[in-house]
Amino acid sequence: MVGIIVITLAVAAWVGALGLSAKSELEAVMPYASKIKALVVSGDAAGAVDAVDDMAAHTEQARDDTNQVVWRVAEIVPFLGPNLVAVRESANIADDIVDQVARPLASVAATFDPASLQPVDGALNLAPLVEAQSEVSSASLAVESAVDRAQAIDKSLLIGPVAGAVDQLTTLLSENAPVLRSASDVLALVPDALGATEPREYVLMFQNNAESRALGGTALSFALLTMDNGRIQLGDALPAGMGNFIDYAESVLPIPDGAEAVYPLGAYGTFIANVTTRPSFVSAAELTQEMWKRQFGTEIDGVISVDPVALGYVLGATEPITLSTGDVVTGDNLVPLLLNEVYQRYWNEDRSRNEPSDNELQDQVYAEVVSQTFARFSSGQFDIKKFFAALTRATEERRIMLWSTQESEESVFASLNVDGALPESDKKTDRVGVYFQDNVGSKMNFYLQQSVTLEHGVCRGDGHQSSRINIGLTNGLPLDAADSISPSILGAYAREKLEPGVQRMVVMVYAPPGSQITGATVDGAAVELEQLHDTDYPVAKFTVSIEPGVTSTMTVDLVSGESGEKALEAQVTPMVNPTAVAEAPLDCSTVAAG
């Protein structure tokens, strides 16, 4: 009996020592995840490789500690056993992640030169992307397998510290799995999208936010972008006006259910400049594809949308460009030049027939900016890190959007949120759409400032969440706009029976499917809204006229379709000036009881 007791105590002491060692090793591993990421982002690939080696020493020791015979024997002990199993499996997962994910990705980072992605003589080298895809794909699969293994650990009998460690590991893996999956998907589609297997043709759409549409701005001009085995060619920019495109009597494609009332006849699907009227890039791209086919008889492979603000971000990655007009254009002054100064500069209603019109001269400046910017980038004359930072910022702000005829590519665009889709709510968050459209045919939105404040709370007896969307629009045009501002900017105010400088805006709020719009105000006065919807989205729509120097305020009240409190977010039309989005508490005394 004494011998058995001595052996038991010795085993317990041994397992305890191993457990403390494994705990120490695994705790030492956790900080390495953020450290390695920071090293890779900063470009210190060699440092990342060294950090992975240091991390591996800890995970290997933890794996050795928890896979010894005495540890495995102790796993049969009631209560203690499940905790030992959880620690051992966590150590195994951590070591596998280092071996199957961190090492190969650090190796890719060490051998991958970002400069290799810069075009040379108008062509991209696709080989580095193809080589990286295999490693990233394997790493993605390994992380997804590790997530499944971590989630399969039985936590019902675990003590607090062990259960907490398992949760921490599971969370870390779950947060990184989608990132690697997206990276793998992108690397898989990029070569084909750039014409690796066959040439691709895309329509490049330029939106003009100075004349807003729900998706961003009027489709100012278009150009054909051809990609053939990494070689990129940009055709001449083709303005949407001047008779270049057909104006159809009816929409060229079926109108989404309910949208025919939201967008009256002629506002949707009839003219290519207005394909951005509905705040869905999928519908805008499909309309563009159909109109391009009817106009030129060719099938395009996709549509890419860019606005001048995004172009400014991108131009910040290269040296200033000098135009034939003498203008020196940088990322900082591009937007004022294209969206305001050219309209003020070319202001002459008395031109003879032999001279270009104001519109033609304005379009020529825009086209030259695009062609020179493209020339810089196609020849590799740009800072690769600044370029990708600019693309990231532009896509996050919905200023660059992508659509493909290939379902596999379109699904990746959707997963990356670059497809310009209508807002999608989920179990934790309700997402509303707040959209603006110029209603004067003007370029006055350059002077418009916008704000959105979101309020929400459970105020009703039925437990359904109430939300209030507060919208502010400020017309920053000078009070003497009639005399100081170009007619090209003021738009068709006479036709619309408005005073020059008055910005008349259509404001639309898309509520989450299943919710109900319960009320709205304009400048403090309650307004009666028409019952509108666009597919499954209830839509509040009203028109406001804002004089120079004046701010107009609107509110829209919603009730969610299910009980419980959720976060609230807003998807807003990307305007010239950024929209300030804030949150504030909802005063339940101002909400109708349910």
Buried (B, 14 or more C-beta within 10 A) or exposed (E): EEEEEEEEEEBBEBBEEBBEBBBEBBEBBBEBBEBBBEBBEEEBBEBBBBBBEEBBEBBBBBBBBBBBEEBBEBBEBEEBBBBBBBBBBBBBBBBBBBBBBBBBBBBBBBEBEBEEBBBEEBBBEBEBBBEBBBBBBBBBBBBBBBBEBBEEBEBEBBEEEBBEBBBBBBEBBBEBBEEBBBBBBBBBBBBBBBBBEEEBBBBBBBBBBBBBBBBBBBBBBBBBBBBBBBBBBBBEBBBBBEEEBEEBEEBBBEBBEBBBBBBEEBBBBBBBBBBBBBBBBBBBBBBBBBBBEEBEEEEBBBBBBBBBBBBBBBBBBBEEBEBEBEBEBBBEBBBBBBBBBBBEBBBEEEEEEEEEBBBBBBBBBBBBBBBBBBEBBBEBBBBBBBBEBBBEBBBEBBBBBBBBBBEEBBBBBBBBBBBBBBBEBEEEEBBBBBBBBBBBBBBBBBBBBBBBBBBBBBBBEEEBBBBBBBBBBBBBBEEEBBEEBBBBBBBEBEEBEBEBBBBBBBBBBBBBBEBEBBBBBBEEEEBEBEEBBBEEBBBBBBEBBBBBEBEBBBBBBBBBBEEEBBEBBBBBBBBBBEBEBEBEEBEEEEBEEE
